[in-house]
């Protein structure tokens, strides 16, 4: 009985650890894509706002 409970707790801890790791990875990737998109938009705005010769 006690062994089963420890196994369930260990599996639950591993699943939660994986879920948190995937969540942090997703947020990191999302932040990276947003920053890249914002930098690209800023470059386009600067390029269109540059004085024409």
mmCIF file as Biopython writes it, N, C-alpha, C and O atoms, coordinates in Angstrom:
data_model
#
loop_
_atom_site.group_PDB
_atom_site.id
_atom_site.type_symbol
_atom_site.label_atom_id
_atom_site.label_alt_id
_atom_site.label_comp_id
_atom_site.label_asym_id
_atom_site.label_entity_id
_atom_site.label_seq_id
_atom_site.pdbx_PDB_ins_code
_atom_site.Cartn_x
_atom_site.Cartn_y
_atom_site.Cartn_z
_atom_site.occupancy
_atom_site.B_iso_or_equiv
_atom_site.auth_seq_id
_atom_site.auth_asym_id
_atom_site.pdbx_PDB_model_num
ATOM 1   N N  . UNK A ? 1  ? 0.830  -1.199 0.000   1.0 0.0 1  A 1 
ATOM 2   C CA . UNK A ? 1  ? 0.000  0.000  0.000   1.0 0.0 1  A 1 
ATOM 3   C C  . UNK A ? 1  ? 0.871  1.260  0.000   1.0 0.0 1  A 1 
ATOM 4   O O  . UNK A ? 1  ? 0.680  2.165  -0.812  1.0 0.0 1  A 1 
ATOM 5   N N  . UNK A ? 2  ? 1.821  1.295  0.920   1.0 0.0 2  A 1 
ATOM 6   C CA . UNK A ? 2  ? 2.690  2.468  1.008   1.0 0.0 2  A 1 
ATOM 7   C C  . UNK A ? 2  ? 3.547  2.601  -0.248  1.0 0.0 2  A 1 
ATOM 8   O O  . UNK A ? 2  ? 3.826  3.709  -0.707  1.0 0.0 2  A 1 
ATOM 9   N N  . UNK A ? 3  ? 3.954  1.473  -0.792  1.0 0.0 3  A 1 
ATOM 10  C CA . UNK A ? 3  ? 4.764  1.469  -2.011  1.0 0.0 3  A 1 
ATOM 11  C C  . UNK A ? 3  ? 3.964  2.024  -3.188  1.0 0.0 3  A 1 
ATOM 12  O O  . UNK A ? 3  ? 4.491  2.778  -4.006  1.0 0.0 3  A 1 
ATOM 13  N N  . UNK A ? 4  ? 2.691  1.646  -3.265  1.0 0.0 4  A 1 
ATOM 14  C CA . UNK A ? 4  ? 1.824  2.155  -4.341  1.0 0.0 4  A 1 
ATOM 15  C C  . UNK A ? 4  ? 1.664  3.671  -4.232  1.0 0.0 4  A 1 
ATOM 16  O O  . UNK A ? 4  ? 1.716  4.374  -5.241  1.0 0.0 4  A 1 
ATOM 17  N N  . UNK A ? 5  ? 1.476  4.165  -3.046  1.0 0.0 5  A 1 
ATOM 18  C CA . UNK A ? 5  ? 1.304  5.592  -2.829  1.0 0.0 5  A 1 
ATOM 19  C C  . UNK A ? 5  ? 2.559  6.354  -3.244  1.0 0.0 5  A 1 
ATOM 20  O O  . UNK A ? 5  ? 2.468  7.407  -3.875  1.0 0.0 5  A 1 
ATOM 21  N N  . UNK A ? 6  ? 3.725  5.825  -2.891  1.0 0.0 6  A 1 
ATOM 22  C CA . UNK A ? 6  ? 4.977  6.471  -3.279  1.0 0.0 6  A 1 
ATOM 23  C C  . UNK A ? 6  ? 5.155  6.456  -4.797  1.0 0.0 6  A 1 
ATOM 24  O O  . UNK A ? 6  ? 5.640  7.430  -5.372  1.0 0.0 6  A 1 
ATOM 25  N N  . UNK A ? 7  ? 4.772  5.372  -5.441  1.0 0.0 7  A 1 
ATOM 26  C CA . UNK A ? 7  ? 4.854  5.294  -6.901  1.0 0.0 7  A 1 
ATOM 27  C C  . UNK A ? 7  ? 3.935  6.334  -7.554  1.0 0.0 7  A 1 
ATOM 28  O O  . UNK A ? 7  ? 4.323  7.006  -8.510  1.0 0.0 7  A 1 
ATOM 29  N N  . UNK A ? 8  ? 2.733  6.453  -7.031  1.0 0.0 8  A 1 
ATOM 30  C CA . UNK A ? 8  ? 1.784  7.432  -7.581  1.0 0.0 8  A 1 
ATOM 31  C C  . UNK A ? 8  ? 2.315  8.845  -7.383  1.0 0.0 8  A 1 
ATOM 32  O O  . UNK A ? 8  ? 2.226  9.669  -8.294  1.0 0.0 8  A 1 
ATOM 33  N N  . UNK A ? 9  ? 2.858  9.134  -6.222  1.0 0.0 9  A 1 
ATOM 34  C CA . UNK A ? 9  ? 3.417  10.466 -5.965  1.0 0.0 9  A 1 
ATOM 35  C C  . UNK A ? 9  ? 4.616  10.748 -6.857  1.0 0.0 9  A 1 
ATOM 36  O O  . UNK A ? 9  ? 4.772  11.864 -7.353  1.0 0.0 9  A 1 
ATOM 37  N N  . UNK A ? 10 ? 5.465  9.745  -7.066  1.0 0.0 10 A 1 
ATOM 38  C CA . UNK A ? 10 ? 6.640  9.925  -7.926  1.0 0.0 10 A 1 
ATOM 39  C C  . UNK A ? 10 ? 6.209  10.183 -9.371  1.0 0.0 10 A 1 
ATOM 40  O O  . UNK A ? 10 ? 6.751  11.070 -10.030 1.0 0.0 10 A 1 
ATOM 41  N N  . UNK A ? 11 ? 5.257  9.428  -9.857  1.0 0.0 11 A 1 
ATOM 42  C CA . UNK A ? 11 ? 4.767  9.618  -11.224 1.0 0.0 11 A 1 
ATOM 43  C C  . UNK A ? 11 ? 4.110  10.983 -11.368 1.0 0.0 11 A 1 
ATOM 44  O O  . UNK A ? 11 ? 4.305  11.663 -12.376 1.0 0.0 11 A 1 
ATOM 45  N N  . UNK A ? 12 ? 3.335  11.387 -10.369 1.0 0.0 12 A 1 
ATOM 46  C CA . UNK A ? 12 ? 2.695  12.701 -10.398 1.0 0.0 12 A 1 
ATOM 47  C C  . UNK A ? 12 ? 3.742  13.814 -10.422 1.0 0.0 12 A 1 
ATOM 48  O O  . UNK A ? 12 ? 3.594  14.794 -11.152 1.0 0.0 12 A 1 
ATOM 49  N N  . UNK A ? 13 ? 4.786  13.663 -9.632  1.0 0.0 13 A 1 
ATOM 50  C CA . UNK A ? 13 ? 5.850  14.665 -9.601  1.0 0.0 13 A 1 
ATOM 51  C C  . UNK A ? 13 ? 6.550  14.753 -10.953 1.0 0.0 13 A 1 
ATOM 52  O O  . UNK A ? 13 ? 6.852  15.851 -11.419 1.0 0.0 13 A 1 
ATOM 53  N N  . UNK A ? 14 ? 6.808  13.624 -11.581 1.0 0.0 14 A 1 
ATOM 54  C CA . UNK A ? 14 ? 7.458  13.618 -12.895 1.0 0.0 14 A 1 
ATOM 55  C C  . UNK A ? 14 ? 6.568  14.266 -13.944 1.0 0.0 14 A 1 
ATOM 56  O O  . UNK A ? 14 ? 7.045  15.055 -14.759 1.0 0.0 14 A 1 
ATOM 57  N N  . UNK A ? 15 ? 5.294  13.943 -13.931 1.0 0.0 15 A 1 
ATOM 58  C CA . UNK A ? 15 ? 4.355  14.536 -14.895 1.0 0.0 15 A 1 
ATOM 59  C C  . UNK A ? 15 ? 4.275  16.048 -14.700 1.0 0.0 15 A 1 
ATOM 60  O O  . UNK A ? 15 ? 4.285  16.798 -15.676 1.0 0.0 15 A 1 
ATOM 61  N N  . UNK A ? 16 ? 4.198  16.497 -13.463 1.0 0.0 16 A 1 
ATOM 62  C CA . UNK A ? 16 ? 4.149  17.938 -13.200 1.0 0.0 16 A 1 
ATOM 63  C C  . UNK A ? 16 ? 5.445  18.629 -13.626 1.0 0.0 16 A 1 
ATOM 64  O O  . UNK A ? 16 ? 5.408  19.735 -14.166 1.0 0.0 16 A 1 
ATOM 65  N N  . UNK A ? 17 ? 6.575  17.991 -13.391 1.0 0.0 17 A 1 
ATOM 66  C CA . UNK A ? 17 ? 7.857  18.550 -13.807 1.0 0.0 17 A 1 
ATOM 67  C C  . UNK A ? 17 ? 7.921  18.692 -15.326 1.0 0.0 17 A 1 
ATOM 68  O O  . UNK A ? 17 ? 8.386  19.710 -15.839 1.0 0.0 17 A 1 
ATOM 69  N N  . UNK A ? 18 ? 7.461  17.684 -16.034 1.0 0.0 18 A 1 
ATOM 70  C CA . UNK A ? 18 ? 7.430  17.748 -17.503 1.0 0.0 18 A 1 
ATOM 71  C C  . UNK A ? 18 ? 6.488  18.851 -17.960 1.0 0.0 18 A 1 
ATOM 72  O O  . UNK A ? 18 ? 6.819  19.593 -18.885 1.0 0.0 18 A 1 
ATOM 73  N N  . UNK A ? 19 ? 5.328  18.975 -17.337 1.0 0.0 19 A 1 
ATOM 74  C CA . UNK A ? 19 ? 4.364  20.006 -17.723 1.0 0.0 19 A 1 
ATOM 75  C C  . UNK A ? 19 ? 4.935  21.405 -17.511 1.0 0.0 19 A 1 
ATOM 76  O O  . UNK A ? 19 ? 4.762  22.276 -18.364 1.0 0.0 19 A 1 
ATOM 77  N N  . UNK A ? 20 ? 5.608  21.629 -16.397 1.0 0.0 20 A 1 
ATOM 78  C CA . UNK A ? 20 ? 6.203  22.938 -16.124 1.0 0.0 20 A 1 
ATOM 79  C C  . UNK A ? 20 ? 7.321  23.220 -17.123 1.0 0.0 20 A 1 
ATOM 80  O O  . UNK A ? 20 ? 7.445  24.341 -17.618 1.0 0.0 20 A 1 
ATOM 81  N N  . UNK A ? 21 ? 8.131  22.213 -17.419 1.0 0.0 21 A 1 
ATOM 82  C CA . UNK A ? 21 ? 9.225  22.386 -18.376 1.0 0.0 21 A 1 
ATOM 83  C C  . UNK A ? 21 ? 8.687  22.744 -19.756 1.0 0.0 21 A 1 
ATOM 84  O O  . UNK A ? 21 ? 9.210  23.647 -20.408 1.0 0.0 21 A 1 
ATOM 85  N N  . UNK A ? 22 ? 7.659  22.052 -20.202 1.0 0.0 22 A 1 
ATOM 86  C CA . UNK A ? 22 ? 7.048  22.347 -21.506 1.0 0.0 22 A 1 
ATOM 87  C C  . UNK A ? 22 ? 6.443  23.749 -21.494 1.0 0.0 22 A 1 
ATOM 88  O O  . UNK A ? 22 ? 6.559  24.479 -22.479 1.0 0.0 22 A 1 
ATOM 89  N N  . UNK A ? 23 ? 5.807  24.128 -20.403 1.0 0.0 23 A 1 
ATOM 90  C CA . UNK A ? 23 ? 5.226  25.469 -20.303 1.0 0.0 23 A 1 
ATOM 91  C C  . UNK A ? 23 ? 6.276  26.565 -20.374 1.0 0.0 23 A 1 
ATOM 92  O O  . UNK A ? 23 ? 6.078  27.570 -21.057 1.0 0.0 23 A 1 
ATOM 93  N N  . UNK A ? 24 ? 7.383  26.384 -19.681 1.0 0.0 24 A 1 
ATOM 94  C CA . UNK A ? 24 ? 8.467  27.374 -19.724 1.0 0.0 24 A 1 
ATOM 95  C C  . UNK A ? 24 ? 9.051  27.437 -21.132 1.0 0.0 24 A 1 
ATOM 96  O O  . UNK A ? 24 ? 9.342  28.523 -21.633 1.0 0.0 24 A 1 
ATOM 97  N N  . UNK A ? 25 ? 9.222  26.297 -21.764 1.0 0.0 25 A 1 
ATOM 98  C CA . UNK A ? 25 ? 9.730  26.269 -23.133 1.0 0.0 25 A 1 
ATOM 99  C C  . UNK A ? 25 ? 8.794  26.994 -24.085 1.0 0.0 25 A 1 
ATOM 100 O O  . UNK A ? 25 ? 9.245  27.746 -24.949 1.0 0.0 25 A 1 
ATOM 101 N N  . UNK A ? 26 ? 7.489  26.772 -23.933 1.0 0.0 26 A 1 
ATOM 102 C CA . UNK A ? 26 ? 6.516  27.442 -24.791 1.0 0.0 26 A 1 
ATOM 103 C C  . UNK A ? 26 ? 6.566  28.961 -24.584 1.0 0.0 26 A 1 
ATOM 104 O O  . UNK A ? 26 ? 6.565  29.717 -25.556 1.0 0.0 26 A 1 
ATOM 105 N N  . UNK A ? 27 ? 6.608  29.402 -23.345 1.0 0.0 27 A 1 
ATOM 106 C CA . UNK A ? 27 ? 6.657  30.840 -23.082 1.0 0.0 27 A 1 
ATOM 107 C C  . UNK A ? 27 ? 7.936  31.470 -23.616 1.0 0.0 27 A 1 
ATOM 108 O O  . UNK A ? 27 ? 7.911  32.590 -24.126 1.0 0.0 27 A 1 
ATOM 109 N N  . UNK A ? 28 ? 9.051  30.759 -23.505 1.0 0.0 28 A 1 
ATOM 110 C CA . UNK A ? 28 ? 10.322 31.258 -24.026 1.0 0.0 28 A 1 
ATOM 111 C C  . UNK A ? 28 ? 10.262 31.390 -25.539 1.0 0.0 28 A 1 
ATOM 112 O O  . UNK A ? 28 ? 10.680 32.409 -26.089 1.0 0.0 28 A 1 
ATOM 113 N N  . UNK A ? 29 ? 9.751  30.380 -26.210 1.0 0.0 29 A 1 
ATOM 114 C CA . UNK A ? 29 ? 9.622  30.413 -27.668 1.0 0.0 29 A 1 
ATOM 115 C C  . UNK A ? 29 ? 8.680  31.519 -28.108 1.0 0.0 29 A 1 
ATOM 116 O O  . UNK A ? 29 ? 8.959  32.231 -29.073 1.0 0.0 29 A 1 
ATOM 117 N N  . UNK A ? 30 ? 7.576  31.664 -27.409 1.0 0.0 30 A 1 
ATOM 118 C CA . UNK A ? 30 ? 6.597  32.703 -27.742 1.0 0.0 30 A 1 
ATOM 119 C C  . UNK A ? 30 ? 7.205  34.095 -27.580 1.0 0.0 30 A 1 
ATOM 120 O O  . UNK A ? 30 ? 7.009  34.963 -28.431 1.0 0.0 30 A 1 
ATOM 121 N N  . UNK A ? 31 ? 7.939  34.308 -26.494 1.0 0.0 31 A 1 
ATOM 122 C CA . UNK A ? 31 ? 8.590  35.601 -26.261 1.0 0.0 31 A 1 
ATOM 123 C C  . UNK A ? 31 ? 9.625  35.888 -27.341 1.0 0.0 31 A 1 
ATOM 124 O O  . UNK A ? 31 ? 9.722  37.018 -27.822 1.0 0.0 31 A 1 
ATOM 125 N N  . UNK A ? 32 ? 10.401 34.876 -27.726 1.0 0.0 32 A 1 
ATOM 126 C CA . UNK A ? 32 ? 11.414 35.036 -28.768 1.0 0.0 32 A 1 
ATOM 127 C C  . UNK A ? 32 ? 10.771 35.419 -30.103 1.0 0.0 32 A 1 
ATOM 128 O O  . UNK A ? 32 ? 11.257 36.308 -30.801 1.0 0.0 32 A 1 
ATOM 129 N N  . UNK A ? 33 ? 9.662  34.733 -30.454 1.0 0.0 33 A 1 
ATOM 130 C CA . UNK A ? 33 ? 8.978  35.059 -31.716 1.0 0.0 33 A 1 
ATOM 131 C C  . UNK A ? 33 ? 8.403  36.470 -31.679 1.0 0.0 33 A 1 
ATOM 132 O O  . UNK A ? 33 ? 8.477  37.185 -32.679 1.0 0.0 33 A 1 
ATOM 133 N N  . UNK A ? 34 ? 7.830  36.888 -30.548 1.0 0.0 34 A 1 
ATOM 134 C CA . UNK A ? 34 ? 7.269  38.234 -30.434 1.0 0.0 34 A 1 
ATOM 135 C C  . UNK A ? 34 ? 8.351  39.300 -30.569 1.0 0.0 34 A 1 
ATOM 136 O O  . UNK A ? 34 ? 8.155  40.305 -31.252 1.0 0.0 34 A 1 
ATOM 137 N N  . UNK A ? 35 ? 9.499  39.080 -29.916 1.0 0.0 35 A 1 
ATOM 138 C CA . UNK A ? 35 ? 10.600 40.057 -30.021 1.0 0.0 35 A 1 
ATOM 139 C C  . UNK A ? 35 ? 11.115 40.133 -31.445 1.0 0.0 35 A 1 
ATOM 140 O O  . UNK A ? 35 ? 11.394 41.224 -31.942 1.0 0.0 35 A 1 
ATOM 141 N N  . UNK A ? 36 ? 11.246 38.992 -32.111 1.0 0.0 36 A 1 
ATOM 142 C CA . UNK A ? 36 ? 11.735 38.972 -33.489 1.0 0.0 36 A 1 
ATOM 143 C C  . UNK A ? 36 ? 10.761 39.703 -34.410 1.0 0.0 36 A 1 
ATOM 144 O O  . UNK A ? 36 ? 11.179 40.475 -35.274 1.0 0.0 36 A 1 
ATOM 145 N N  . UNK A ? 37 ? 9.458  39.459 -34.224 1.0 0.0 37 A 1 
ATOM 146 C CA . UNK A ? 37 ? 8.443  40.125 -35.044 1.0 0.0 37 A 1 
ATOM 147 C C  . UNK A ? 37 ? 8.459  41.630 -34.803 1.0 0.0 37 A 1 
ATOM 148 O O  . UNK A ? 37 ? 8.343  42.405 -35.752 1.0 0.0 37 A 1 
ATOM 149 N N  . UNK A ? 38 ? 8.601  42.056 -33.555 1.0 0.0 38 A 1 
ATOM 150 C CA . UNK A ? 38 ? 8.629  43.475 -33.228 1.0 0.0 38 A 1 
ATOM 151 C C  . UNK A ? 38 ? 9.860  44.151 -33.840 1.0 0.0 38 A 1 
ATOM 152 O O  . UNK A ? 38 ? 9.765  45.258 -34.370 1.0 0.0 38 A 1 
ATOM 153 N N  . UNK A ? 39 ? 11.010 43.482 -33.764 1.0 0.0 39 A 1 
ATOM 154 C CA . UNK A ? 39 ? 12.219 44.047 -34.368 1.0 0.0 39 A 1 
ATOM 155 C C  . UNK A ? 39 ? 12.057 44.182 -35.879 1.0 0.0 39 A 1 
ATOM 156 O O  . UNK A ? 39 ? 12.501 45.169 -36.465 1.0 0.0 39 A 1 
ATOM 157 N N  . UNK A ? 40 ? 11.433 43.207 -36.504 1.0 0.0 40 A 1 
ATOM 158 C CA . UNK A ? 40 ? 11.223 43.260 -37.952 1.0 0.0 40 A 1 
ATOM 159 C C  . UNK A ? 40 ? 10.277 44.409 -38.305 1.0 0.0 40 A 1 
ATOM 160 O O  . UNK A ? 40 ? 10.511 45.124 -39.279 1.0 0.0 40 A 1 
ATOM 161 N N  . UNK A ? 41 ? 9.225  44.588 -37.529 1.0 0.0 41 A 1 
ATOM 162 C CA . UNK A ? 41 ? 8.304  45.698 -37.776 1.0 0.0 41 A 1 
ATOM 163 C C  . UNK A ? 41 ? 9.014  47.037 -37.597 1.0 0.0 41 A 1 
ATOM 164 O O  . UNK A ? 41 ? 8.787  47.961 -38.378 1.0 0.0 41 A 1 
ATOM 165 N N  . UNK A ? 42 ? 9.863  47.156 -36.587 1.0 0.0 42 A 1 
ATOM 166 C CA . UNK A ? 42 ? 10.607 48.397 -36.366 1.0 0.0 42 A 1 
ATOM 167 C C  . UNK A ? 42 ? 11.543 48.686 -37.533 1.0 0.0 42 A 1 
ATOM 168 O O  . UNK A ? 42 ? 11.677 49.836 -37.952 1.0 0.0 42 A 1 
ATOM 169 N N  . UNK A ? 43 ? 12.194 47.645 -38.063 1.0 0.0 43 A 1 
ATOM 170 C CA . UNK A ? 43 ? 13.074 47.840 -39.218 1.0 0.0 43 A 1 
ATOM 171 C C  . UNK A ? 43 ? 12.281 48.337 -40.426 1.0 0.0 43 A 1 
ATOM 172 O O  . UNK A ? 43 ? 12.739 49.217 -41.155 1.0 0.0 43 A 1 
ATOM 173 N N  . UNK A ? 44 ? 11.085 47.769 -40.636 1.0 0.0 44 A 1 
ATOM 174 C CA . UNK A ? 44 ? 10.261 48.181 -41.771 1.0 0.0 44 A 1 
ATOM 175 C C  . UNK A ? 44 ? 9.791  49.619 -41.613 1.0 0.0 44 A 1 
ATOM 176 O O  . UNK A ? 44 ? 9.738  50.364 -42.592 1.0 0.0 44 A 1 
ATOM 177 N N  . UNK A ? 45 ? 9.451  50.017 -40.394 1.0 0.0 45 A 1 
ATOM 178 C CA . UNK A ? 45 ? 8.996  51.385 -40.147 1.0 0.0 45 A 1 
ATOM 179 C C  . UNK A ? 45 ? 10.141 52.355 -40.388 1.0 0.0 45 A 1 
ATOM 180 O O  . UNK A ? 45 ? 9.952  53.400 -41.010 1.0 0.0 45 A 1 
ATOM 181 N N  . UNK A ? 46 ? 11.340 52.011 -39.893 1.0 0.0 46 A 1 
ATOM 182 C CA . UNK A ? 46 ? 12.505 52.892 -40.113 1.0 0.0 46 A 1 
ATOM 183 C C  . UNK A ? 46 ? 12.838 53.008 -41.590 1.0 0.0 46 A 1 
ATOM 184 O O  . UNK A ? 46 ? 13.203 54.079 -42.075 1.0 0.0 46 A 1 
ATOM 185 N N  . UNK A ? 47 ? 12.707 51.879 -42.309 1.0 0.0 47 A 1 
ATOM 186 C CA . UNK A ? 47 ? 13.020 51.891 -43.726 1.0 0.0 47 A 1 
ATOM 187 C C  . UNK A ? 47 ? 12.017 52.768 -44.506 1.0 0.0 47 A 1 
ATOM 188 O O  . UNK A ? 47 ? 12.400 53.502 -45.417 1.0 0.0 47 A 1 
ATOM 189 N N  . UNK A ? 48 ? 10.741 52.678 -44.136 1.0 0.0 48 A 1 
ATOM 190 C CA . UNK A ? 48 ? 9.731  53.477 -44.850 1.0 0.0 48 A 1 
ATOM 191 C C  . UNK A ? 48 ? 9.760  54.944 -44.431 1.0 0.0 48 A 1 
ATOM 192 O O  . UNK A ? 48 ? 9.319  55.813 -45.183 1.0 0.0 48 A 1 
ATOM 193 N N  . UNK A ? 49 ? 10.275 55.222 -43.238 1.0 0.0 49 A 1 
ATOM 194 C CA . UNK A ? 49 ? 10.329 56.588 -42.761 1.0 0.0 49 A 1 
ATOM 195 C C  . UNK A ? 49 ? 11.621 57.294 -43.163 1.0 0.0 49 A 1 
ATOM 196 O O  . UNK A ? 49 ? 11.755 58.501 -42.963 1.0 0.0 49 A 1 
ATOM 197 N N  . UNK A ? 50 ? 12.561 56.560 -43.722 1.0 0.0 50 A 1 
ATOM 198 C CA . UNK A ? 50 ? 13.851 57.152 -44.120 1.0 0.0 50 A 1 
ATOM 199 C C  . UNK A ? 50 ? 13.624 58.141 -45.251 1.0 0.0 50 A 1 
ATOM 200 O O  . UNK A ? 50 ? 12.809 57.888 -46.138 1.0 0.0 50 A 1 
ATOM 201 N N  . UNK A ? 51 ? 14.336 59.269 -45.235 1.0 0.0 51 A 1 
ATOM 202 C CA . UNK A ? 51 ? 14.187 60.244 -46.300 1.0 0.0 51 A 1 
ATOM 203 C C  . UNK A ? 51 ? 14.596 59.664 -47.657 1.0 0.0 51 A 1 
ATOM 204 O O  . UNK A ? 51 ? 15.617 58.988 -47.782 1.0 0.0 51 A 1 
ATOM 205 N N  . UNK A ? 52 ? 13.790 59.944 -48.646 1.0 0.0 52 A 1 
ATOM 206 C CA . UNK A ? 52 ? 14.047 59.413 -49.990 1.0 0.0 52 A 1 
ATOM 207 C C  . UNK A ? 52 ? 14.984 60.352 -50.710 1.0 0.0 52 A 1 
ATOM 208 O O  . UNK A ? 52 ? 14.858 61.572 -50.599 1.0 0.0 52 A 1 
ATOM 209 N N  . UNK A ? 53 ? 15.918 59.793 -51.443 1.0 0.0 53 A 1 
ATOM 210 C CA . UNK A ? 53 ? 16.904 60.603 -52.180 1.0 0.0 53 A 1 
ATOM 211 C C  . UNK A ? 53 ? 16.512 60.762 -53.621 1.0 0.0 53 A 1 
ATOM 212 O O  . UNK A ? 53 ? 17.224 61.412 -54.386 1.0 0.0 53 A 1 
#
